[in-house]
Each structure stands twice: as C-alpha cells, then as structure tokens.
C-alpha cells in the first residue's frame, strides 16, 4: 500500500471516530503512519502523547510468558501453586496455560463493580478467600482480567523480578521510549482512575510506541519462536464432573 493510501485511510478513520482525544497508527511492512486529533489534559494530542494502554498489556505479558517458557524458566503446564503457593486450595488445578488462554475458571475479581484494585497485591488478597472456581480449568473460555494479574505475579516469582521490570526489559530494546508499566496514573477530570494492577493493564504508552510494538509483532522482532508460542491457541477439554480440591466427595 502506497504511503498516501495508508495516510488517507487513517485520516478517514480519524474523521469518523468520536472522541475528545484520538491517536491512530498503522504499520505495513517497514511503513509506519500516525494521525492524531483533539486534546488530552488540555494539551494537543500528538504522536508521543502517553495514554493508558489497558488490555494491550496482555499481549506483552503473553510474550513475556512465551519467552520464559522458551528459556526453560517455566513450563506452560506448571501448576499455578508452584509459583504462588499461598493461594487457596481451590486454585490448585489451575495451570499457567489456563491463565494465558482465559480458561482458568477463576471469577474475575478485578471487575470494577467489586472496587477498582489499587495493586497486584490487593487483587491477590481477594483470591485468598476463594472457595470455588466457576468451572473446571481448561473446559471453558471466559475472558478474565484478574487471571492475567495472577499470571504476571507467577512470572514475577519464577523470574525473581517485579513484573514491570520483566515487561520493560522485553519492550525497551524495541525503542519504546514513551512506554512504562505501572507507576503514577494520569488522572483525567471527571473520569475514573484506571486500576493500579499490572498484567491485565498497567501499560502507559504513546501511539508512536504502540505502532512500533505492532510493527515488531508483524516482523517477529522478539524471535520467531517467541511470537509463534505467544500466538498459539488452545483446545478445551470436555466438561466433566469435578470437585474443588479439599471438598468432600
């Protein structure tokens, strides 16, 4: 696609979208085009304006998990309890694979209706009283923000580093200089603050960096094996009768 065609498509999208602050980027091969409109915290939006990246964080956590597997630090079939043994017995059947693919059976204790968690530690504390899962791990799909916070903490334990450092080390060689994980939130008047967790969210980045990340994924910049494993799907097991570990038969 010629540069002018790509820019034309982006400008059309920018015109048609509603919002006070919009930034759009596209990467095709070695081309990267960015367009912006509006203002953010009373300043004009530009390509280095830092926004909350929300669930894009999960892509980076997934890539970090894939790299840890390929380096032999963890196995995708490791039980969660191997890395977070303080969690309750009700979570003993969960493997890292279940967290990656949203098939853990965990209730999503990061739901805003339960109160926006201020940190990973606060969210993990909510699981300490968990009596039962919603379904047998591996048998159903249910998108789960809290599961990615738990995955991030399991990676932190296995690698002996905070998750913000792990994620940062993954993306910084790509030149994502506007990007950080966790840290101070950017407050917007009249808008709720984002959660303080890192794993399900916690990414702060610009459209410039986000498009660089897209370009890196398109080009396999983290290594072909890492991208292949990070993008690998899963197969659900047949649902079955099961009991929560520790429950009476």
C-alpha positions, -999 to +999 in steps of 0.1 A: +000+000+000+015+034-010+021+059+017-006+083+005-032+055+005-023+045+041-024+081+053-058+086+035-073+055+053-060+067+087-074+102+082-108+089+071-108+067+103-098+097+124-126+118+109-152+092+115-143+083+151-159+101+180-138+112+210-120+141+226-085+126+222-078+102+194-045+088+181-043+061+154-013+043+140-007+017+113+023-005+104+026-021+070+060-037+064+086-010+073+060+018+069+046+034+100+020+062+098+004+081+126-025+106+128-039+125+159-067+147+168-081+165+199-066+173+233-056+153+264-054+170+298-057+204+280-028+197+257-030+189+220-027+152+212+005+142+193+022+110+185+042+109+218+012+117+240+010+090+266-023+072+271-034+042+293-028+011+272-053-011+292-056-046+278-029-043+252-007-051+283-019-087+279-001-091+246+032-081+263+026-103+293+018-132+269+051-126+251+070-124+283+054-158+293+064-173+260+100-161+264+102-175+299+090-209+286+115-209+258+143-201+282+133-230+304+124-209+334+088-221+335+067-247+317+034-237+303+019-267+321+033-257+355+006-256+382-001-221+395+006-233+430+042-240+421+048-203+418+022-188+441+018-214+468+000-191+492-031-190+471-061-212+484-066-249+476-095-240+453-069-228+428-047-259+428-060-273+395-051-241+375-020-242+352-002-213+337-017-224+303-052-218+317-043-182+327-028-174+293-059-186+274-086-174+298-097-209+307-088-209+344-123-209+358-114-180+381-141-154+389-129-121+376-122-104+409-108-073+390-143-063+380-149-026+387-182-035+404-160-051+431-139-020+436-110-010+413-079-028+427-050-004+436-022-030+432-015-066+423-011-074+460-046-061+467-061-082+439-042-114+451-056-108+485-091-110+471-083-146+460-072-157+494-108-163+505-119-180+472-139-211+480-145-225+445-139-219+408-167-211+383-158-241+361-132-268+358-099-253+344-094-259+307-131-267+300-144-233+290-133-198+278-142-168+299-122-136+294-106-127+327-086-096+337-077-109+371-063-141+356-036-120+338-027-103+370-022-137+386-002-148+356+020-117+358+027-124+395+036-160+387+061-148+362+075-124+387+080-152+412+096-175+386+120-149+372+127-132+405+118-097+392+088-074+395+065-077+365+071-041+355+108-048+351+101-080+331+078-063+307+101-033+304+131-055+295+110-071+268+100-039+250+128-014+257+151-030+230+124-022+205+128+015+211+096+021+230+109+051+249+075+065+258+064+033+274+062+023+311+044-003+332+027+008+364+038+039+382+018+071+386-015+072+369-026+100+346-057+115+361-085+130+340-110+153+355-144+137+356-131+102+346-125+073+369-089+064+376-076+032+359-068+002+381-033+001+397-027-035+386+000-046+361-008-077+339-044-071+329-035-034+323-008-011+337+007-001+303+012+036+296+023+043+261+020+065+231+006+058+196+042+060+183+053+032+207+022+012+203+026+012+165+063+002+169+051-027+190+026-037+163+054-035+137+077-056+160+050-083+162+044-082+124+081-087+118+088-112+146+113-089+163+112-109+195+122-140+177+101-164+156+097-190+184+085-164+209+059-149+186+047-184+175+043-196+211+027-163+222+001-166+194-006-203+199-042-212+207-055-239+230-080-268+229-108-270+255-111-303+274-146-319+276-165-306+305-167-331+333-179-336+368-153-323+393-149-312+428-130-284+444-097-297+459-104-303+496-141-306+492-159-337+504-166-364+478 
